[in-house]
Amino acid sequence: MTIRCRTARTFTWRGLAPARLRHRPVSRATSLGLAGLLALLAVAGCSGSSITASPTAGATPTPTLTTSSSASPSAMPTSVASPTSKPGFSPTGSMATERSSHTATLLSDGRVLIAGGADKSLPLASAELYEPKTGTFSPTGSMTTLRDYHTATLLADGRVLMAGGIASAGASAELYDPKTGSFSPTGSMTTARSGHTATLLLDGRVLIAGGSPASSGTDLRSAELYDPKTGKFSPTGSMATARAYHTATLLSDGRVLIAGGTDGTSNASGGSTALASAELYEPKTGKFSPTGSMATARAYHTATLLSDGRILFAGGLGDSTDALASAELYDPTSGKFSPTGSMAMGRAYHTATLLSDGRVLIAGGYPGGNAVLASAELYDPKTGAFSSAGSMTIARRSPSATVLSDGRVLIAGGYPGGNAVLASAELYEP
């Protein structure tokens, strides 16, 4: 697998893995809970993340992602699958460009915007649109700046905010207008950052938190707000802990849960220290406050907002090169984390997507060593257990995952292993 260093940060490469947890960071579209997942895509976790969650097609304020990736946090896509359709993965059209660590955003008209990322070691400015009705991708305008490990946020007016990224992207941001199919610059962030999270708040502003700075050093504690009405960023309260490659999830009461990630310091094995701590952002006061800690330190994990308001944290990397199989739940009413069933495989750089029936699809990722996974699992909140969901048509690490308006899940791009990057995509039928 071709892996590249981030400009102005110091890495030690060991085969497939950098010193920073020895692995390439996952796309942010992974793990941001339901709303973030639908607006973006992981998580992405980071995502988160979804991820997003990230995060169905409406223009009401929701968090970005991941994940990955809109509706209120408790809403879910409506599946229109025919009674004869069979659950599983099947190929769909391929992207025009091979890419990984890109963003995927469900637009209000049901199309999916795929933007940026990297083709092998080269950051991309190009973007394309997936049309679920035809199963094909088509080109759209290119971003004004090469972006990789950036965030994409669906705004209330239907535009998409692209912010940050490694190297030349720095603190810059731009807007995609689906009506014109073009990108245009908007205000710049107060701080250059990548590996951060972006969450659409209930009032329409976007919370940008943490990430890695443009120069070497520990990760960022700072956060800022983007106001679509003015097109400007402004500082807000800082997190208690510096973190990057964490997850950010919008809760039903409007607060944002920030969890896990790395702090940029080195651990005993030479990687970057993973975090178990979590904190809450209160938009009314602009301040962060501590909440319970995860049972396991994890980064490059996923966070998925469940239909009952709890958040599922799954997989990721701790302070080892092997990915975690464990999962846990956060309950906003108690502010505490508790264990739940474990996945069959350790996974990091995977995707987590909330399905229309309330289950969570976990797909692909990295288990450890030189492997990449094609397998997928389903988490059932009713039983607290994971079960097999079959396998994707190809192994993928750091792809994007986006819930479509009809309930299917679009999985696109990523690494299959070796020196390749994927242009292929596939659909999961619940």
VENHU-V888392 format. One record per helix or strand of 3 or more residues. SS is the DSSP state (hx for helix, st for strand). FROM is the first residue (numbers start at 1). TO is the last residue. Records with the same first field share a line. If there is no record, write none. Layout:
# VENHU-V888392
SS: FROM-TO, FROM-TO
This chain:
# VENHU-V888392
hx: 33-39, 167-169
st: 88-92, 103-106, 112-115, 122-124, 127-131, 136-140, 151-154, 160-163, 173-177, 182-186, 197-200, 206-209, 223-227, 232-236, 247-250, 256-259, 262-266, 272-274, 278-282, 287-291, 302-305, 311-314, 327-331, 336-340, 351-354, 360-363, 375-380, 385-391, 400-403, 409-412, 425-429
